[in-house]
Amino acid sequence: MKLKKLVKDLPVHVKGKDVEISGLCSDSRKCRHGDLFIARRGQSFDGTRFINDAIAAGAVAVVTDLLDPFCLATQVVTALVSEMEIELAKRFFNNPAKKLCMVGITGTNGKTTTSYLIQHLLDQCSLIGTIEAIIGEHHFPSLLTTPDIIALQKMLSDMVLAKSKACVMEVSSHALDQKRVAGIDYDIAIFTNLSQDHLDYHKTMENYFNAKAKLFKGLSQKSTALINADCPYSKRIETKAKVITFGIDECADLRAFDVEVGATHIAFTVVHKRQSVRFSCSLIGRFNIYNCLSAIGVALVKGQTLDKIAQNLKSFRAVPGRLERIENDQGLHIFVDFAHTADALENVCAELKQICGARLLTLFGCGGDRDADKRPKMGAAASKYSDFVLITSDNPRNEEPLDICKAIAAGCQAHHIIEPDRKKAIETLLSMAKPGDVLLIAGKGHERTQSFANKTYPFDDRQSVKEALAQTPSIPV
C-alpha cells in the first residue's frame, strides 16, 4: 500500500517521497524492509531514539512527532503518534475486527479457561490469550496475554483469511490501560471477577478496577456485557451495552442451581428465561461454574439454545495448566495450576480439599518485580486449606529468590518449608507424599520457562513432575 493512501485524511504531514509500505512496526528490532516504523514514546522507552536503527533494518518511512531534516527516510509528522498507530494498523489490515464477532474477556481470574470454553462452543472461532493464539487450525505460543496494537490487528486479519467467524480474546488490564485494544468494537464483553493482582503496575485496587472497567465503558448499545453478579465490583461497572448477569449466589439473568462439584467433573442446572437445563463438564472446581456460565451466555447471545449448549459442553476437555491432572501410578492426585493470586490460590485449595477429602500438599511461589504486597496474603491463602505448604520460586526475575520466599512465609500459618530451587521443591514434595494425598503445584501452570535476573531457562512444572515421578518407585495402593 502506498504511504499517502494509507495516511489520507489523517492529521499528519508527510515529508519526503511517496513509498510502498509492506508492513508496520513499532519495535526497531523487528523492522523489515518496506516497513513503516512508528516511533511512539512509551512509558519506559522513547521510540524516536531508535529511528536510525529502524531505517538501518529496512524501514522506508517513520511516524514521528518531531521532524528531523537529516532523516534518510520519508517522515510522517504528527503530534498524535499513539493515536495514529491505532488508526494506521486498522487501515493497513483493513479493519479485520469489523468482519468478526469480537468477544473480549477481562477480570483477575478465569479469563483463559473461559476463552477456551467459548472457542469450543462457537463455530469457526479463533482465540487470543495467555497460553496461545489459535487461528483457524494453527496454534501459536503467546508472549503476552494481549498482543500489541500492530500484532493484534495482524492476528485478526489472519483470522479473517482463515475464514473465522469469531474471535475470543483475553483483555488484560495492562492492555486496556496502554490502549492496546483501542479501535476494536467488541460485540460481547465479559467481566469474570476482580481481586488483588498487578498492583506493582496499577498501584491501587481502584486504578486496577478502572482499567478493567474501560472495556465496558467502550461498548456500544448494540453490544452485550456479561457480568458476574457474585463479584462485588460488578455493581460498579458502567456500560451502554445490554447487560446479562450470571452467578450462583446472587439473583442473576443466568443462574446456576443444584451445584455438584466432584473429583472428575462439575454439574449444575442453568435457569434462564423460565427454562431449566442440566449441564455437566469435565472441569473441576466451583469457580469453573462461573467460567461455564459466561461461556453459556456468549453462546446464547449468538443464538444457540440451552439444550444445544449443554450437549456441546459435555465434550469440552481440560485447559493446559489449569487444574491439569498429572496421571501417575503412585496413588497421588497431582494437579498443576496457574493460580498466582491469593484469591485464586485459596479457591483452588478449597476446592481440592473439599472434593478429594485427603491431605493437601501445596507448592507455590510469587513472581519477582511484581506486587510484593500480595506475597504474605498468598501465604495466608495457601495456609487456610493446605496441610503442608512448600514455598519456592516462581519467576524471581531481578529479586533474590529467598527474599521472596521469606515474604510469603511471613503470612503462612500452616506447617511449611522453603526450597527456592523449584525443581528440588517439586522433588521434595513428591518424596513427602503418601498414596491418596492431593498435590497442588501452583503459580506457573502452562509456562515453559523460568525467569531469573540475567537469564530465562526452560522449565515446565508438568515435565518436572513427570521426571521426578519416573525416579520414584511405584507405591502399592
N, C-alpha and C positions, 0 to 999 in steps of 0.2 A: 504494500500500500504506500502511495506517495505521502510524504510528510505533510504537505499543505492540505491534502484531502483529509488526513487524519485530524488536523487541528482546526479545520474550517469552522468559523463562527465561535471559536473559543477565545477567551480574553487573554491572548498571547501575542507576542511579537516575534516573527521569525527573522533571524539574521543569518543569511547565507543561502546557498542554493537549495532547491528542492531535491530531496533524495528519496530513494526507495527504502522503506522501513520493513525489515523482515522479522522483527521481534522487539519486545520491550524488556527492560531490565532496570532494577534499582540497586543491584549489588554488582559493583565493578568486577568482582572476582568471577562472576558468572556471565559476563558480557561475551557476545559472539559477534562475528562480522555481520553488519547490517542492522544492529540493534539501535534503538532509541534509548539512551541512558537517562533515567530520571534522577536528578541529583537532589534528593529530598533531605532536608535537615531533620533527623530523628531525635529521639530523647537522649541517645547515647553516642550518636555519630553525626557528622556533617558530610552529606553526600557530595557537596561541592569540592571537597578535598580530594575526591577520587575521580574527578572528571578526566584528568590526563591518563589515569590507569584504564578507565573505560574506553577511551579513544584508542589507546595502545592495544587493547584487546579486540578492537574491531567496531566499536560504536561509531556510527556515521552522523549522529546528531545527539544533542543533550537538551534536557529541560532543566533550566536553572533560574534562580531569582536574581542573578547578577550577571550582566553582560561582560564578557571577557574579550577585549579586542584582539588578544593573541591566540584565542582558541582556534584549533585547526579543524573543528567540526562545525556543522550548522547548529545554531543555538536557538532554542525556543525559550524566550524570556517571559516569565510571569511571576507575579508576587504570590500566586496560589499554587505552588508546586504540588503539595499534597492533594489538593482537590483535583488538579489536573491528572495526577496519577490515576485516580479513580475513574475519571471520565475517559482518559485515553485507553485504559485497559478494557473498559466496556466497549468502546468503539472498535478497537483493534480486533477483539474477539467476537464482535457482532452481537454484543449483549446476550450471551447464552442463557442467563438466568430467566429471561423472559420466555424461553422455549421449554422450560422445565417447571414442574411443580416443586417449589423450594420449601423444604422443611428444615427449620433451624431449632436446635435443642440447646438450652443453656441451663445452668444450675451447678451446684457443687458436686453432687454425686449422681450417678445413674445415666449420664449422657451417652457413654459408649454402648452399654447394654441396650438402651432404648433405641439408639440408632440402628443396631443390628436387628432388633425386633421389627422396626419399621421397614428396613430393607427387605426383610423376609416376607412381610405381609403385602407390600406393594409390588405391582408388576413393573418390570423394567426400571428398577430403582437403583441408582448408584449411591455411593456413600463416601463421605469425607470425615475422618475422625482421628482420635488419638493413636489407634493402632495402625491403621492403614487407610488408603483410598481405594475404593472398588469402583472401577469404571468399566461398565459392561462386564466382560468375563475376566478382566485383568485386575490384579491386586498389586498395589504399590505401598511399601512401608512409609509411614508418616514420620516427619521430623518435628512438626508442630501439630497441636490439636486442630487449629485453624490456620491454613496457609496464609502467606502474604497476599496482597491485593492482586498482583500480576499472576502469581501461581494459581490462585483461586479461580480467576477468570479463565485461565488456560485449561484447568481441570474441567470446569463447567462446559467449555467449548468442546473438549474431548468427549464429554458425556453426550452432548448433542450428536456428535459424529457417530457415537456408538449406539445411537437410537434409544437412549434412555428417555423415559418419560418424566422421571422424578429424581430429585437429589435430596438425600437426608444428610445433614451435617451437624457436627458438634460446633457450637459457637462459644468460644471461651470468653471470659471476662476481659482478658488481655486484648483479644481481637476486637471486642466491642469498644474498649477504651481507646485503642490505637486506630480505629476506623478501618480495620482490615476487611470488614464485610459491608462497608458503606457502598451504596449504589445497588445493593441487592434487595429486591422487594420479596419478602418471604410470604408465601401463601399460608403457611402454618408455622406457628412458633410454640415451643413447649418450655415450660418452667418446671424443672424437676424438684428442686429444693434449694435451700441455702443454709450453709453452716461455715464455720471459720476455715478459711484457706486463702492463700495468696496475699496475706496481709503485709508481706515483705514488699509487695508492689503497690497494693491499694491503700495500705496504712490503717484504714479503719473499715469496720463492717459496713458502715454507711456508704463509703465510697465503693466497696465491693458490690453491695446491693444496687447502687445507682448504675454501675457499669452493666450489670445483668439486665436491669430494667430498660436500658436503651433499646434492646431488641424489640420490646413490646411497644414502646413509645413510637417506634418507627413503622409499625404496622398500619395498613390502611383499613378502611371499613369493609373491604372485600376479603380481608384475611381472617384467620381463625387463631385464637390464642387458647392453648390447652394448659391449664394451670392447676398445680397440686394444691387442693383446698386444705390439706392437712399440714402444710407448711405455714407458719405464722406470717412469713414475709409475703405470702400470696395476696393478702388483703391490701397490700400497698402498691401492687402493680397497676399502672395506668396504661390504658390502651384504647384505641378507636375500634379495634377488631372485635368480632364476635367472640365471646368468652365461653369456653366449655370447661367446667371444673371436673376434676377427678379426685378420688380419695377412698379411704376406708373408714376413718373415724368421723370426719365431718360430713355434713349433708353436701352432696355433690351431684352434678348432672350425670356423671358416670361413676358409679359406686360399686365397690366390691363387698359382698356379704359372704357369710359361711366360709370363711378363710380356712384352708387346710394347708399346713406347711409340713412337709415331710423331708426325709433324708435324701430323697431322689427326685422330688417334684413339688410343685405348688398347685393348688386347685382353689377356685373361688367362683362365686356366682356374680355375674355382672348384671346390674339393673340399669336400664336406660330407656326412657320414654315408655314406661309401663311394660317393657319387655324384659324377660329374665332368661339368661343363658349361662350354663355351667361351662367354665374354662379350666383347662389343665395345661401345664407346661413343664418341661424337664428342668427348668431353672429351680434353684432352691433359695429360700430366704424370703421373709415377709416384704423386705424392701423391693424385691423384684416384682411384686404385685403392682407397685406403683409404676414401674417401668412398663409392665404389660398394659396397664390401664391407659397410659399416654399413647402407646403404640396402637391400641384398640381404637382410641379416639381419632387418631390420624386416619386409620382405615375407614372408620365411619364417615368422616368428613369427605373421603374420596369415594363414597357411595357403596361401600361393601356392607353386607348385612352382618349382624352379630353372629348368626349361625355360621356363615362362611368364615368369618374371622376366627371363631372358636376352632373350626376344623383345621384351618391353616396353622394356628398357633401350636397345635399338637406336634407338628413336625420340626419345630424350632429346636436347635441344639445349642450347646454352651458357647459363650464368647471367650476367646483366648485371654487367659489371665484374669478372668472374673469368676471367682469361686471355681476355678478349674481343678477338677479332681485328678489326682495322680494315682493311677492304679498301681497296686503292689501286692506282693504275696506275704507281707509282714503282718497282716491283720490290722493295718493302720488306716485311718481315714485322713488323707492328706489333701489339703486344699491350698492353691496358690491364688492370691487375690491382690488387686491393685489398691485396696483401701489405704489411703495415705492422709486422711484427715481423722480427727478424733471422733467425729460423728459416724463416719463410715466404718472405722475400726470397731467402735462399740457395737454398731448394728450387726456387723458380720460375726463378732464374737458371741453376741447374744443369740443370734440365730443358730450358729453351730452348736452352742451349748444346749439349746433347747431341743433341737431336732435329733442330735446324736446322743444326748444324755450321758456322755462319758467325760473323762478327764480332758481338758482343753489346754494344749500347749501352744503358745503364740510367739512367733518370731517376727520382729519388725524393726525399722529404724526411721529416721527422719532425714530429709534432704538438707544438704548444706546450702548456704547462701539463700535461704528461704525463711519464711515466717518462723522465727525462733520461739515466739510466744506459745505456739501450739505443741511444743515438744513435751513439757510436763503434762499437758492435757491429754496427749496421746498415751502417755504412760498410765495416767489415771483411767483412761477409757479401756485400755487392754486389761488393766487390773480387775475391772468390775466383774468380768465373767471368766477370765482365764485362771487356771490352777497353777500355771507357771508361765513366766514371760522371759524370753531370751532377747535382750536388746542388742542390736547390731547396727551395721552401717547400711544406709540406703544409697544415695549418691552424695557423698560428702562434699564434692566439688572443692572449694577453696578453704574449707574449715577442717580442723583436726577431728577425725572420726570419734576419738574417745571423748572429746568435749561434748559432742552432740549426744552421745550415748548417756553421759552423766546428766545432761539436762533432761533427757527422757526419764531416767531413773529417779529424778527428784520428785516426779509425780506418781511413780509406780508403787502401789500398795501391796501388790501380790509378791510372792516369792519370785525372785528374778536374779539373773546373772548378766554380765556384759561380755560380749565377744565381738570386737569391732570387725574382725575378718568375717565377711558374710558367708563365705564357703565353709569355713570352720564352724561357724554358728549353725549352719544347716546340718552339718555332720554331727555336731553336739546334740542338737535337738532330736535327731533320729536315734542317736545312741541312748537317749533317756527314755524314749517312747516304749510303751508296752502295748501288746495287742488290745485293740478296742479303743485306744486313745485317738483323739482328734488333734491333728497338727495344722495350724494355720500359719502360712508363710506369707506375710503381707507387705505391701508398700510398693513393689515393683511390677507385679503381675506379668504382663506381656513383654516387658522391657528385656532387651537382649544385650545391654551394656551397663557398665557401672562407671560413673564419672568421678575422678579424683582431680586434685589441683592441676596436675600437669599432663594428665593423660586419661583417655577413656578406654576401658578394657572390655572385651567380650565377657558377658555374664548373663546367664539366664537362670532364674530360680528353678524353673521346671527341670532344666537339664542338670543342674547341680543336685537336685533331689534324686533324680534317676541315677546319677553317678554314685551318690552316697548309698542308695539302696542296693546297687549292684555289688558293693563292697561288704554288705551286711548279710550274713547267713539268714535264710528263711526261718521264720519263727512259727512253730506249730500253733495253730489257732484252736 
